């Protein structure tokens, strides 16, 4: 039986439904959350998805993140995280639609459906923590990656040389080390915090102490009241559109109904 593929518009609608389920639960149970990454820019600049993007990200302070992962239940959506699944090789969480399948081109894993990513906000200690986390993150990425035809031959060859030397070490070992290092300083005790990005920029914890509601696809979701400071640190002039050549979707996946 042929797979029933899911269109880009269907994908976004399902993601909004997942996001609504997550945020309804957080509002009801007094858990803090905020739109993150491109979803935050999308809310501020476009009042919805960035036109060439099709994913949704939110962030939560670590205490709220762990409560959410332990308690959230829904008929159609499940949490995928290292806390809930021993075969989950990410350091954050996904809430995914169990009626769908989402196969990313860069990864050999295919054990989840259309999703919304949830990133924990952790206490920031110093540059040593920053670089330990970054190296562990890259090692996890190399372990999960597969041959990518959009890469050059040299880049793919380099990837497989690294994967060969990493063979004796299980991916979950790096995942557990990354989570442990991220949690060394409790969120409550921190003056500066971060949520994991390539830039890994420390942020004032006070940025996340107040929120406002912003429009996103005709619905309202929380963003930090000081979103301008956060986005300038992470993206610079975030209101300026990138050049046309850079307005591309970097997420390559096959998506279908089960």
C-alpha positions in Angstrom: 0.0 0.0 0.0 1.4 3.4 -1.0 2.3 5.8 1.7 0.0 8.8 2.0 2.4 11.8 1.9 1.8 14.9 4.0 1.9 18.3 2.3 3.8 21.3 3.7 0.5 23.0 4.7 -0.7 19.8 6.4 2.6 19.6 8.2 2.3 23.1 9.6 -1.3 22.6 10.7 -0.3 19.4 12.6 2.6 21.2 14.2 0.3 24.0 15.4 -2.1 21.4 16.9 0.8 19.8 18.7 2.0 23.2 19.9 -1.5 24.0 21.1 -1.7 20.8 23.1 1.7 21.5 24.7 0.9 25.1 25.6 -2.6 24.3 26.9 -1.0 21.8 29.2 1.7 24.3 30.4 -0.9 27.0 31.0 -3.1 24.7 33.0 -0.3 23.3 35.1 1.7 26.6 35.6 4.7 25.5 33.6 6.9 28.1 32.0 7.5 28.0 28.2 8.5 30.4 25.4 8.7 30.2 21.6 12.4 29.7 20.6 14.8 30.0 17.7 13.0 30.5 14.3 9.6 30.2 15.9 10.4 33.2 18.1 11.7 35.2 15.1 8.6 34.1 13.2 6.3 35.4 15.9 8.0 38.7 16.1 8.7 39.3 12.4 6.0 37.4 10.5 3.3 36.6 13.2 3.7 32.9 12.2 6.1 30.6 10.5 9.1 32.1 8.7 7.8 31.6 5.1 10.6 29.3 4.1 10.7 27.4 7.3 8.5 24.6 8.6 9.5 23.6 12.1 8.4 24.7 15.6 10.6 25.1 18.7 9.9 26.1 22.3 12.1 26.3 25.4 11.4 25.7 29.1 13.5 26.3 32.2 14.9 22.9 33.2 12.6 22.4 36.2 9.5 22.9 34.1 11.0 20.9 31.2 11.5 17.8 33.5 8.1 18.1 35.0 6.5 18.3 31.6 8.4 15.3 30.3 7.4 13.3 33.3 3.7 14.2 33.3 2.4 15.2 29.8 -0.1 12.8 28.3 -2.2 13.0 25.2 -4.2 10.6 23.0 -2.3 11.4 19.7 0.9 12.9 20.9 3.8 11.3 22.8 7.0 12.6 24.3 10.3 11.4 22.9 13.3 12.2 25.2 16.2 10.5 26.9 14.1 10.4 30.1 11.3 8.5 28.3 13.1 6.4 25.7 16.4 4.7 26.1 16.9 4.8 22.3 16.4 8.5 22.1 19.7 10.1 21.1 18.9 13.8 21.6 19.6 16.1 24.6 16.2 17.8 24.4 12.6 16.5 23.8 10.2 16.1 21.0 6.4 15.9 21.3 5.4 13.9 18.2 2.2 12.8 16.5 2.1 9.0 16.6 -0.2 8.8 13.6 2.5 10.1 11.3 6.1 9.4 10.3 8.9 11.9 9.8 12.1 10.6 8.2 15.0 13.1 8.3 17.6 12.7 5.6 20.6 13.3 7.9 19.7 10.6 10.4 19.4 6.8 10.3 16.7 7.0 13.0 13.0 7.0 12.1 11.1 6.3 15.3 9.0 9.5 15.5 6.3 11.4 13.7 5.7 15.1 13.0 7.0 17.0 16.1 7.6 20.1 18.1 11.0 20.4 19.7 11.3 21.4 23.3 14.7 22.7 24.6 15.6 23.0 28.3 17.1 26.2 29.6 20.0 25.5 31.9 22.3 27.3 34.3 25.4 28.6 32.6 28.8 28.2 34.5 31.7 29.1 32.3 33.5 28.5 29.0 34.7 25.1 30.1 31.1 23.9 30.4 30.3 25.6 27.0 33.0 23.7 25.1 32.4 20.4 26.8 28.8 20.6 25.8 29.6 21.7 22.3 32.0 18.8 21.7 29.6 16.3 23.1 26.8 17.7 20.9 29.0 17.4 17.8 30.0 13.8 18.7 26.3 12.9 19.0 25.6 14.5 15.7 28.4 12.5 14.0 27.1 9.2 15.6 23.6 9.8 14.3 24.5 11.1 10.8 24.4 9.0 7.6 25.8 9.5 4.1 24.3 12.7 2.8 24.2 13.1 -1.0 23.9 16.9 -0.6 27.4 16.9 1.0 30.7 16.7 -0.9 32.5 13.4 -1.1 35.3 14.7 1.2 32.8 15.8 3.8 31.0 12.5 3.8 34.4 10.7 3.9 35.4 12.8 6.9 32.1 11.9 8.6 32.7 8.2 8.2 36.3 8.3 9.4 35.0 10.0 12.6 32.2 7.5 12.9 34.7 4.6 12.6 36.7 5.8 15.6 33.6 6.4 17.6 32.2 2.9 17.0 33.2 1.5 20.4 31.2 4.2 22.3 27.4 4.1 22.4 25.6 7.2 21.4 23.6 7.2 24.6 26.9 7.6 26.6 27.5 10.9 24.9 23.8 11.9 25.4 23.9 11.2 29.2 27.3 13.0 29.5 25.9 16.1 27.7 22.7 16.2 29.9 24.8 15.8 33.1 27.2 18.6 32.1 24.2 20.8 31.1 22.6 20.4 34.5 25.7 21.0 36.7 24.4 24.3 37.8 20.7 24.4 38.9 18.5 26.8 37.0 17.3 28.3 40.2 20.9 29.1 41.4 22.1 30.6 38.1 22.6 34.3 37.2 23.1 33.4 33.5 21.5 30.6 31.5 21.5 29.2 28.0 19.5 26.9 25.8 21.6 24.9 23.4 22.5 26.5 20.1 25.6 26.5 17.9 26.5 29.9 19.3 25.8 28.8 22.9 25.5 32.4 24.1 24.9 32.9 27.8 21.8 35.0 28.6 20.6 36.9 31.7 18.2 34.6 33.5 16.0 37.7 34.1 15.2 37.6 30.4 12.9 34.7 31.2 11.3 36.0 34.3 8.5 37.8 32.5 6.6 37.0 29.3 4.1 38.5 26.9 1.9 36.9 24.3 2.7 37.1 20.6 0.6 36.2 17.6 1.6 33.0 15.7 -0.6 31.7 12.9 -3.7 33.5 14.4 -3.0 32.1 17.9 -1.3 33.6 21.0 1.8 32.1 22.6 4.3 33.2 25.2 7.6 34.9 24.3 10.1 36.5 26.7 9.2 40.1 27.5 12.9 41.0 26.7 12.8 39.1 23.4 14.7 41.9 21.6 17.8 41.4 23.8 17.7 37.6 23.3 17.3 37.7 19.6 20.0 40.4 19.1 22.5 38.2 21.0 21.6 35.2 19.0 20.9 36.6 15.5 22.0 40.2 15.4 19.6 42.3 13.2 16.9 39.7 13.3 14.3 41.9 11.7 16.3 42.1 8.5 15.4 39.4 6.0 18.3 37.2 4.8 19.4 37.4 1.1 17.1 35.6 -1.3 19.6 32.8 -1.8 19.6 32.0 1.9 15.8 31.8 2.2 15.7 28.0 2.0 14.3 25.2 4.1 17.2 23.3 5.7 15.0 20.5 7.0 14.9 17.7 4.4 12.5 14.9 5.3 10.0 12.4 4.0 6.6 12.7 5.8 3.6 10.4 5.6 0.6 9.1 7.5 1.1 5.7 9.1 
